[in-house]
């Protein structure tokens, strides 16, 4: 771990340039120093990997965006569970997390990869586990959950302290059982990112109308 922290401090953080332009859209990556690579982006933070440390990822919050302290607390409450990552180290808007391998359900839709029911059931059980520990699963959607070897994983828990009701996962499950399984899955349709993005923004707009 000491070697990883030194590598982060010497080769990633000094030259990393990320920006959150809109709290409702993924952050913008202006520069990532080699050999670091972007694993994923959220609305407030980005996740990076280094080839010398394949079992860990580094999550860095964009300047001015909140949520770091809350995410650390969420990981403290979750402890060890196979469907969640674990926080190994945290400091000043940067977390070192156990890496969860796999493909997001969002990317599965784009690539035409079949999503089995087991993945949905695994995520359901994981969210129940989080609720048992006083957390409130929030903003659980296709870009925040992974599939790996036919099992489901939750890769973003940063909003699990938000107590207001959130129907994102319930709505995704309805779409999975009513549209994906009977129609899209048998046809192995690959959905372009432009269309997925349009659907995401339309859904967000409809949720805002529901209050």
C-alpha positions in Angstrom: 0.0 0.0 0.0 2.9 2.4 0.7 4.2 1.9 -2.8 0.7 2.6 -4.3 0.3 5.8 -2.2 3.7 7.0 -3.3 2.9 6.3 -6.9 -0.4 8.3 -6.6 1.3 11.2 -4.9 4.2 11.3 -7.4 2.7 10.4 -10.8 -1.1 10.9 -10.6 -2.2 13.8 -8.5 0.4 16.5 -9.5 -0.6 16.4 -13.2 -4.2 15.2 -13.1 -6.6 17.7 -14.5 -10.3 16.9 -14.1 -13.3 19.3 -14.0 -17.0 19.0 -13.1 -18.8 21.3 -15.5 -22.4 20.3 -14.6 -23.4 18.3 -11.5 -25.8 16.3 -13.6 -23.3 15.1 -16.2 -20.0 13.1 -15.9 -16.9 15.1 -15.1 -14.6 16.2 -17.9 -11.1 14.7 -18.1 -8.6 17.2 -19.4 -5.4 15.2 -18.7 -4.3 11.9 -17.1 -0.6 11.3 -16.7 0.7 8.0 -18.2 0.6 5.1 -17.4 -2.6 5.9 -15.5 -5.9 5.1 -17.3 -9.4 6.2 -16.8 -11.7 3.4 -15.6 -14.9 5.4 -15.3 -16.4 8.8 -14.6 -19.2 10.0 -12.4 -20.8 13.4 -11.9 -18.5 14.3 -9.1 -15.4 12.1 -9.4 -13.4 9.9 -11.7 -11.8 6.4 -11.2 -8.3 5.6 -12.4 -6.1 2.4 -12.7 -2.4 1.8 -12.8 -0.9 -1.3 -14.6 1.3 -2.1 -11.6 -1.6 -2.2 -9.2 -4.4 -4.3 -10.9 -6.4 -5.0 -7.7 -6.9 -1.4 -6.7 -8.5 1.7 -8.2 -8.1 5.4 -7.2 -11.2 7.6 -7.1 -10.5 11.3 -7.2 -13.2 14.0 -6.6 -13.3 17.0 -8.9 -12.4 20.3 -7.3 -15.3 21.9 -5.6 -17.5 18.9 -5.6 -18.9 17.4 -2.3 -19.3 13.9 -1.2 -15.9 12.6 -0.2 -16.5 12.4 3.6 -19.9 10.9 3.1 -18.5 8.2 0.8 -15.8 7.3 3.3 -18.5 6.9 6.0 -20.6 4.7 3.7 -17.7 2.3 3.2 -17.1 2.2 6.9 -20.7 1.1 7.4 -20.7 -1.4 4.6 -17.6 -3.3 5.8 -16.9 -6.4 3.7 -19.5 -7.7 1.3 -18.9 -9.4 -2.0 -21.1 -7.1 -4.0 -19.4 -3.9 -2.8 -15.9 -2.5 -3.0 -13.9 -1.7 0.1 -12.1 1.5 1.0 -8.5 0.8 1.7 -7.2 4.4 2.1 -8.8 7.9 2.0 -7.3 11.4 2.1 -8.2 14.8 0.8 -10.8 13.9 -1.9 -9.0 10.7 -2.9 -10.0 7.1 -2.1 -8.1 3.9 -2.8 -10.7 1.2 -3.4 -10.7 -2.6 -4.0 -11.2 -3.0 -7.7 -14.5 -4.6 -8.9 -14.0 -6.1 -12.3 -16.8 -6.3 -14.9 -18.9 -4.3 -17.3 -21.6 -1.8 -16.3 -25.1 -2.6 -17.3 -25.1 0.6 -19.3 -22.2 -0.8 -21.4 -23.8 -4.2 -21.6 -26.7 -2.5 -23.4 -24.4 -0.8 -25.7 -22.4 -3.9 -26.5 -25.4 -6.3 -26.7 -24.1 -8.4 -23.8 -26.9 -10.5 -22.2 -27.7 -9.5 -18.6 -29.0 -12.6 -16.6 -31.6 -12.4 -13.9 -28.9 -13.4 -11.3 -27.2 -10.0 -11.7 -30.4 -8.2 -10.8 -31.0 -10.5 -7.8 -27.5 -10.0 -6.6 -27.8 -6.2 -6.6 -31.2 -6.5 -4.9 -29.6 -8.5 -2.0 -26.7 -6.1 -1.8 -29.0 -3.1 -1.5 -31.0 -4.9 1.3 -27.7 -5.5 3.1 -26.9 -1.8 2.8 -30.3 -0.9 4.3 -29.7 -3.2 7.2 -26.7 -1.1 8.0 -28.6 2.1 8.1 -27.8 3.2 4.6 -30.2 4.5 1.9 -29.3 3.2 -1.6 -29.7 6.2 -3.8 -29.0 6.8 -7.5 -28.4 3.1 -8.3 -28.6 3.0 -12.1 -27.1 1.3 -15.1 -23.8 3.1 -14.9 -23.3 2.4 -11.2 -23.7 -1.4 -11.3 -21.4 -4.0 -12.8 -21.8 -7.5 -14.2 -18.8 -9.9 -13.9 -19.0 -13.6 -14.6 -22.8 -13.6 -14.4 -22.9 -11.9 -11.0 -24.0 -8.3 -10.0 -22.0 -5.7 -8.2 -22.6 -2.1 -7.0 -19.7 0.1 -7.9 -20.9 3.5 -6.7 -22.2 4.0 -3.1 -21.3 7.7 -2.8 -25.0 8.8 -2.3 -26.0 6.1 0.2 -26.4 8.6 3.0 -29.1 10.5 1.2 -32.4 9.8 3.0 -34.8 11.0 0.4 -36.6 8.4 -1.6 -35.1 7.3 -4.9 -36.8 5.1 -7.5 -33.9 4.8 -9.9 -33.2 1.1 -9.2 -36.9 0.2 -9.1 -37.4 1.9 -12.4 -34.4 0.1 -13.9 -35.8 -3.2 -12.8 -39.1 -2.5 -14.4 -37.4 -1.7 -17.7 -35.4 -4.9 -17.3 -38.4 -7.2 -16.8 -40.9 -5.4 -19.0 -38.7 -4.4 -22.0 -35.2 -5.8 -21.8 -35.9 -9.5 -21.1 -38.9 -10.0 -23.4 -37.7 -7.8 -26.3 -34.1 -6.6 -26.3 -32.3 -9.6 -24.8 -33.5 -12.2 -27.4 -32.6 -9.9 -30.2 -29.1 -9.0 -28.8 -29.7 -5.4 -29.9 -26.8 -3.0 -29.5 -27.9 0.4 -28.4 -25.8 3.4 -29.5 -24.4 5.5 -26.7 -26.1 8.6 -28.2 -29.5 6.9 -27.7 -28.6 5.6 -24.2 -27.6 9.2 -23.3 -30.8 10.6 -24.6 -32.8 8.0 -22.7 -30.8 8.9 -19.5 -31.5 12.6 -19.9 -35.2 12.0 -20.7 -35.5 9.8 -17.6 -33.9 12.4 -15.4 -36.3 15.0 -16.8 -39.3 12.8 -16.0 -38.0 12.1 -12.5 -37.8 15.9 -11.9 -41.4 16.3 -13.0 -42.4 13.6 -10.4 -40.7 15.7 -7.8 
